[in-house]
Amino acid sequence: MLNVKKCGGFLAFLLIFAVIFQFSTAFTVNAAFVADVDTVYSEGVYMVNLDTDITVYKKNENRRYYPASITKIMTAVIVMENCPSLDEKVSITHYAFDEFWGTDTNKWEVSDAAFEAGQTNITYRDCLYGLMVASGCEAANILALNIAGSIEGFTDMMNAKAKELGCLDTHFSDAHGLWEAENYTTPYDMYLITRYAYDNVPGFMEICDTTSYSFPPNSANPDGYTKYNTNALISPSSDFYLDYAHGVKTGSMPNYVDENGTHDGFRCLVSTAQKNGYTYMIVTMQAPYKIDGVSGNFPAEDHKNLYEWAMDNFVYQTVVEESEICKEIDVEQGEENRLQLITEEGFSTLLPRDIAEAMAAGDNGAIEKKVTLMYDEIIAPVSKGELMGTMDVVYQGETIASIRLVAARSVERSQVAYIMDRAKSLVDTSWFVPLLILLGVLLAALFVLLTIRRRQLVIEARRNARRKNVKKIGR
């Protein structure tokens, strides 16, 4: 068991607090790198390596924007977690279409899945493909009405889910993303929502990664019909096609109208990409719909450029080995007086390729390792594996991991060293000299008293001897 001498109380408190809350290598940096691309058109960006949860690029990630049709990602989550069966038929009523024929110009000429009121051969599965592949706004309303019975009830479910996922700047007021003042989110919140769907909703990625889907016939399409995905990243005929990109959802608004008039439109995009064992997710919002009057798929260009940059420039690198020797410290009163501290576990992370290659060659210049000990001095005994401190791994001024440092071996107490140290400690105390003086005085006094007592005893013995002699003569 470790004994502590001159404990750094505040430091120990901080370290113990960190241990309690599992402040370990799972803590990774959220400071984004600088993207080596010519232009990022989108106003808001959040890009994460999904293998490590490391944010590699971010821009206005907590600013609120109108999400347009990437709203449908949350719509799909709510439906897929609450529908009785994807193969069950949905009810399609006129109410699902009414708002598209009203007075709100923001709801005119919207993208659709070509469903018809009264159609009886559409399943939840068909409707989800209509939502995510064709970006059908009526599909969103149909699903909302079938799940919650009302649009308002469904958006309540969306907002409750957003809160559950930790979204702090998100509010949904419809299921399709057509412009409404209170329908907003952020790139970061949209990442939380999509990451949840990616990790926890079976079948989600299969649906949103589909390039085309054939729907059942209706009166307008008696032989059935096919709709194609609006995501240029996964469309082979597109200039922005990446064979390693997958899903998730586009969003666009040519313009929108509020109380202040008509505003320029914008585009949004959420996608993922997987190549050579590396997986990324990007959320972009508020890319221009047009530049100098010319329309362009600017979010798709952003995603393609960012993915190519990341795939070319980042590698997974071991920064700290498990059981790596980090420091050697003094141990008092031990059978051995030196003790090595080692890492309890290793740490690997995503780094720019040039830094990783330099580290592999033995140059850790870009990575700083800061060791903090729990105590100023250590007194034996010490147990192997006992917590002694932490090592912070620092990159670009930010801590990307905090690793526990433990004793590499046990150190038993030396009884001789213990006695000598206790004696030395006694001598070093401020009251040792006064105590010696007091003991000297006491000893001197005792000597005087003993001397006096001895003289008294001698005198008394002589007196007794004389008395005996007198008695003998008297006889």
C-alpha positions in Angstrom: 0.0 0.0 0.0 1.3 3.4 -1.0 2.3 5.9 1.7 2.2 9.6 0.8 4.6 12.2 2.0 4.1 15.9 1.3 1.0 15.2 -0.7 0.1 17.7 -3.4 -3.5 17.9 -2.2 -5.1 19.9 -5.0 -3.3 18.0 -7.7 -4.3 14.7 -6.2 -7.9 15.9 -6.0 -7.9 16.8 -9.7 -6.4 13.5 -10.7 -8.8 11.4 -8.5 -11.7 13.4 -10.0 -10.5 12.6 -13.5 -10.2 8.9 -12.6 -13.6 8.7 -11.2 -15.1 10.1 -14.4 -12.9 7.8 -16.5 -10.8 10.5 -17.9 -8.7 8.2 -20.1 -7.6 7.6 -23.6 -11.3 7.7 -24.7 -11.0 11.5 -24.4 -9.9 12.7 -27.8 -9.3 16.1 -29.3 -12.1 18.1 -30.9 -9.9 20.7 -32.3 -10.2 20.5 -36.1 -7.2 20.4 -38.5 -6.8 22.9 -41.3 -8.3 21.5 -44.5 -5.9 21.7 -47.5 -8.6 22.5 -50.0 -9.0 25.6 -52.2 -12.5 26.6 -51.2 -15.1 25.4 -48.7 -18.4 26.9 -49.9 -20.6 25.8 -47.1 -21.0 28.2 -44.2 -21.3 25.4 -41.6 -19.2 22.2 -41.6 -18.6 19.4 -39.2 -16.4 16.5 -40.3 -15.6 13.5 -38.1 -13.5 10.4 -38.4 -15.9 7.8 -37.2 -13.2 5.3 -36.2 -11.7 7.6 -33.6 -14.5 10.2 -33.0 -11.9 12.8 -33.9 -13.1 16.0 -35.5 -10.9 16.7 -38.4 -12.6 19.8 -39.8 -15.2 22.2 -38.4 -16.6 25.6 -39.4 -19.4 27.4 -37.6 -20.5 24.0 -36.3 -22.7 25.4 -33.6 -24.4 28.1 -35.7 -28.1 27.6 -36.4 -29.2 27.1 -40.0 -32.3 26.0 -41.8 -31.8 22.3 -42.6 -34.1 21.9 -45.6 -34.5 18.2 -46.5 -31.7 16.9 -44.2 -34.6 17.2 -41.7 -35.7 13.9 -43.1 -32.9 12.1 -41.4 -34.6 12.6 -38.1 -38.0 11.8 -39.7 -36.5 8.4 -40.8 -35.1 7.8 -37.3 -38.5 8.3 -35.6 -40.3 6.2 -38.2 -37.8 3.3 -38.1 -37.9 3.2 -34.3 -41.6 3.4 -34.0 -43.3 1.7 -37.0 -44.9 -1.7 -36.3 -43.3 -3.3 -39.4 -41.6 -1.8 -42.5 -43.8 -4.1 -44.6 -47.0 -2.9 -43.2 -49.2 -0.7 -45.4 -49.6 3.0 -44.7 -52.7 5.1 -45.0 -52.4 7.9 -47.5 -55.0 10.7 -47.0 -55.5 14.1 -48.6 -54.3 15.8 -45.5 -50.7 14.7 -46.3 -50.8 16.9 -49.5 -53.0 19.8 -48.4 -50.2 22.2 -47.4 -48.5 21.9 -50.8 -51.6 23.6 -52.4 -52.0 26.3 -49.8 -51.0 30.0 -49.7 -47.5 29.4 -48.3 -45.2 29.8 -51.3 -42.4 28.0 -49.4 -44.5 24.8 -49.8 -45.0 25.0 -53.6 -43.4 22.9 -56.2 -41.7 20.6 -53.7 -39.8 17.3 -54.3 -42.1 14.3 -54.1 -42.2 10.5 -54.4 -45.3 10.6 -56.7 -47.6 9.0 -54.1 -51.3 9.6 -54.4 -54.0 10.2 -51.9 -56.0 7.1 -51.4 -53.3 4.8 -52.6 -53.3 1.5 -50.7 -50.3 -0.4 -51.9 -47.5 1.6 -50.2 -45.6 0.2 -47.2 -43.6 2.0 -44.6 -40.6 0.7 -46.5 -41.7 2.2 -49.8 -42.4 5.4 -47.9 -39.0 5.5 -46.3 -37.4 5.1 -49.7 -39.6 7.8 -51.0 -38.4 10.0 -48.2 -34.7 9.3 -48.4 -34.1 8.5 -52.0 -36.6 10.7 -53.8 -36.7 13.3 -50.9 -40.5 13.2 -51.1 -42.1 15.8 -48.9 -45.5 14.1 -49.1 -43.7 10.9 -47.9 -42.6 12.7 -44.8 -46.2 13.8 -44.0 -47.6 10.4 -44.7 -45.1 8.8 -42.3 -45.7 11.4 -39.7 -49.5 11.0 -39.8 -49.3 7.2 -39.7 -46.8 7.2 -36.8 -48.2 10.0 -34.6 -51.7 10.8 -36.0 -50.7 14.4 -36.6 -47.8 16.5 -37.8 -47.6 18.3 -34.5 -47.4 15.0 -32.6 -44.7 13.7 -34.8 -42.6 16.9 -34.5 -42.9 16.6 -30.8 -41.4 13.1 -31.1 -38.6 14.6 -33.3 -37.8 17.3 -30.8 -37.8 14.9 -27.9 -35.4 12.6 -29.7 -33.1 15.6 -30.5 -33.1 16.5 -26.8 -32.3 12.9 -25.9 -29.3 12.9 -28.3 -27.9 16.1 -26.7 -28.9 18.5 -29.5 -28.8 22.0 -27.9 -29.6 24.1 -30.9 -32.2 22.1 -32.8 -36.0 22.5 -33.2 -38.2 20.8 -35.8 -41.5 22.2 -36.8 -42.2 19.9 -39.7 -41.2 16.5 -41.0 -39.9 17.4 -44.4 -37.7 20.5 -43.9 -39.6 23.0 -46.1 -38.9 26.5 -44.8 -40.4 27.4 -41.5 -38.9 29.9 -39.1 -38.8 27.5 -36.2 -37.2 24.6 -38.2 -33.5 24.9 -37.5 -30.5 22.9 -36.4 -26.7 23.1 -36.5 -24.0 21.1 -38.3 -22.9 19.6 -34.9 -26.4 18.7 -33.9 -27.1 17.2 -37.3 -24.0 15.1 -36.8 -25.3 13.8 -33.5 -28.6 12.8 -35.1 -27.0 11.2 -38.2 -24.3 9.4 -36.1 -27.1 8.0 -33.9 -28.9 6.7 -37.0 -25.7 5.3 -38.4 -24.8 3.4 -35.3 -28.2 2.4 -33.9 -30.9 2.2 -36.5 -30.7 -1.1 -38.4 -31.4 -0.6 -42.2 -31.0 3.2 -42.1 -27.8 3.3 -44.2 -29.1 0.7 -46.6 -32.1 2.9 -47.4 -30.2 6.2 -47.7 -27.3 4.7 -49.7 -29.7 3.4 -52.4 -29.2 5.0 -55.7 -32.6 4.2 -57.2 -35.9 2.6 -56.0 -38.8 1.2 -57.9 -42.2 2.0 -56.5 -45.6 0.2 -56.9 -48.0 1.3 -59.6 -50.7 3.9 -59.1 -53.1 5.7 -61.4 -50.5 8.0 -62.8 -47.9 5.2 -63.2 -49.8 2.0 -63.9 -46.6 0.1 -64.6 -44.8 1.3 -61.6 -42.0 3.9 -61.7 -38.4 4.5 -60.4 -37.0 7.4 -58.5 -33.3 8.3 -58.3 -31.2 9.5 -55.4 -30.5 13.2 -55.3 -27.1 12.7 -53.7 -24.4 13.3 -56.5 -21.7 11.7 -54.4 -23.3 8.2 -54.9 -24.5 8.8 -58.4 -22.1 7.2 -60.9 -23.0 9.7 -63.7 -22.2 12.7 -61.5 -19.0 14.8 -61.7 -18.9 14.5 -57.9 -19.2 10.7 -57.7 -17.0 8.9 -55.2 -17.1 5.1 -55.3 -16.4 5.1 -51.5 -19.1 7.6 -50.5 -22.3 6.4 -48.9 -25.7 8.2 -48.2 -27.0 10.1 -46.4 -29.2 13.0 -47.4 -29.3 16.1 -49.5 -31.2 19.3 -48.7 -31.8 22.2 -51.0 -34.0 25.4 -51.1 -33.9 27.5 -54.3 -35.1 30.4 -52.2 -37.4 31.1 -49.3 -39.8 33.8 -48.2 -40.3 35.3 -44.8 -41.7 38.5 -43.4 -38.6 40.4 -44.7 -39.1 39.2 -48.3 -37.5 36.7 -50.6 -34.0 35.3 -49.7 -31.4 33.5 -51.7 -31.5 29.7 -51.5 -29.0 27.3 -50.1 -28.0 23.6 -50.1 -27.2 21.1 -47.3 -25.6 17.7 -47.4 -24.9 14.8 -45.0 -22.7 12.0 -46.2 -20.3 9.3 -45.1 -17.2 7.8 -46.8 -15.2 4.6 -46.2 -11.8 3.8 -47.8 -8.8 1.8 -46.8 -10.2 1.2 -43.3 -11.0 4.9 -42.6 -14.6 6.1 -42.2 -15.7 9.7 -42.2 -19.0 11.7 -41.9 -19.5 15.2 -43.1 -22.4 17.6 -42.4 -22.4 20.8 -44.5 -25.1 23.5 -44.2 -25.8 26.8 -45.9 -23.8 26.3 -49.1 -24.9 28.8 -51.8 -27.6 27.6 -54.2 -26.1 29.9 -56.9 -22.9 31.9 -57.3 -23.0 34.8 -59.7 -26.4 33.6 -60.8 -25.1 30.2 -61.8 -26.5 27.1 -59.9 -24.0 24.5 -58.7 -23.8 21.5 -56.4 -21.4 23.3 -54.0 -22.0 21.0 -51.0 -21.2 17.9 -53.1 -18.0 19.7 -54.2 -17.2 20.5 -50.6 -17.7 16.9 -49.6 -15.6 15.4 -52.4 -12.7 17.8 -51.7 -12.8 17.2 -48.0 -12.9 13.4 -48.3 -10.1 13.3 -50.8 -8.0 15.6 -48.5 -8.7 13.4 -45.5 -8.1 10.1 -47.2 -4.8 11.3 -48.6 -3.5 13.1 -45.5 -4.5 11.2 -42.4 -3.3 7.9 -41.0 -3.9 6.0 -37.8 -0.7 6.2 -35.6 0.3 4.6 -32.3 1.4 7.5 -30.1 1.9 5.7 -26.8 2.6 2.0 -26.4 1.0 0.0 -23.7 3.4 -0.4 -20.7 5.7 2.3 -22.2 8.2 3.6 -19.6 7.5 7.3 -19.1 9.3 8.3 -15.9 11.6 7.0 -13.1 11.0 8.3 -9.6 12.6 8.1 -6.2 11.1 5.8 -3.5 11.9 6.3 0.1 12.2 3.5 2.7 12.2 0.8 0.0 14.2 -2.3 -0.8 14.9 -0.4 -4.0 15.2 3.4 -4.2 14.1 3.9 -7.9 10.8 3.0 -9.5 9.7 3.1 -13.2 6.3 4.4 -14.1 4.6 2.9 -17.2 1.4 3.5 -19.2 -1.6 1.4 -18.1 -2.7 1.3 -21.8 -1.6 2.4 -25.2 -3.0 5.2 -27.3 -3.4 5.5 -31.0 -5.1 8.3 -32.9 -5.5 9.9 -36.3 -2.7 12.2 -37.4 -1.6 14.0 -40.5 0.6 11.7 -42.6 3.8 13.7 -42.3 3.6 13.8 -38.5 2.8 10.1 -38.3 5.8 9.3 -40.6 8.0 11.5 -38.5 6.9 9.7 -35.3 7.5 6.3 -37.0 11.1 7.6 -37.6 11.5 8.5 -34.0 10.7 12.3 -34.1 7.9 13.2 -31.7 8.4 16.9 -32.1 4.7 17.6 -32.9 3.5 15.6 -30.0 4.2 16.6 -26.4 3.9 14.2 -23.5 3.4 15.9 -20.1 3.7 13.7 -17.0 1.9 14.8 -13.8 2.5 12.9 -10.6 -0.1 12.5 -7.9 2.4 13.0 -5.1 5.6 14.9 -4.5 7.4 12.0 -2.7 6.7 8.3 -2.6 7.3 6.0 0.5 7.4 2.3 0.2 5.6 -0.1 0.1 4.3 0.3 -3.4 2.2 -2.3 -5.3 2.7 -3.2 -8.9 0.1 -1.4 -11.0 -0.7 1.2 -8.4 -1.8 4.5 -9.8 1.0 7.2 -9.6 -0.1 9.9 -12.1 -1.1 10.7 -15.6 0.6 11.5 -18.9 -1.2 14.0 -21.1 -0.6 13.7 -24.8 -0.7 17.2 -26.3 -1.1 18.1 -30.0 -1.4 21.7 -31.3 -1.8 22.9 -27.7 -4.7 20.7 -26.8 -4.8 17.5 -24.8 -5.8 14.6 -27.1 -5.5 11.9 -24.4 -4.8 11.5 -20.7 -3.2 8.1 -19.8 -2.9 6.6 -16.4 0.7 6.0 -15.2 1.2 3.0 -12.8 4.1 1.4 -10.9 6.0 -1.0 -13.1 6.8 -3.3 -10.2 6.2 -3.6 -6.4 8.7 -2.1 -4.0 8.8 -3.6 -0.5 9.6 -1.6 2.6 13.2 -1.9 4.0 13.1 -2.0 7.8 16.6 -0.7 8.1 15.8 2.2 5.8 12.5 2.8 7.6 14.3 3.1 11.0 17.0 5.3 9.7 14.5 7.5 8.0 12.4 7.8 11.1 15.5 8.6 13.1 16.5 11.2 10.5 13.0 12.7 10.6 13.3 13.0 14.3 16.6 14.8 14.2 15.2 17.2 11.5 12.3 18.3 13.7 12.3 21.8 15.2 11.8 20.5 18.8 14.7 17.9 18.7 17.4 20.3 20.1 15.2 21.7 22.9 14.3 18.1 23.7 18.0 17.1 23.9 18.6 20.1 26.2 15.7 19.2 28.4 16.8 15.6 28.5 20.4 16.8 29.4 19.0 19.0 32.2 16.8 16.1 33.4 19.8 13.7 33.4 22.0 16.2 35.2 19.3 16.7 37.8 18.9 13.0 38.1 22.7 12.7 38.6 22.7 15.3 41.3 19.8 13.7 43.0 21.4 10.3 42.8 24.7 11.7 44.2 22.9 13.4 47.0 20.9 10.3 47.8 24.1 8.2 47.7 25.8 10.5 50.2 22.7 10.4 52.4 22.8 6.7 52.3 26.5 6.6 53.2 26.0 9.0 56.2 23.0 7.0 57.4 25.1 3.8 57.1 27.9 5.3 59.2 25.4 6.6 61.8 23.9 3.1 62.1 27.3 1.6 62.5 28.2 4.0 65.4 25.0 3.1 67.2 25.8 -0.6 67.0 29.2 0.1 68.6 27.7 2.1 71.4 25.4 -0.7 72.3 28.2 -3.3 72.4 30.3 -1.2 74.8 27.3 -0.7 77.2 27.0 -4.3 77.7 
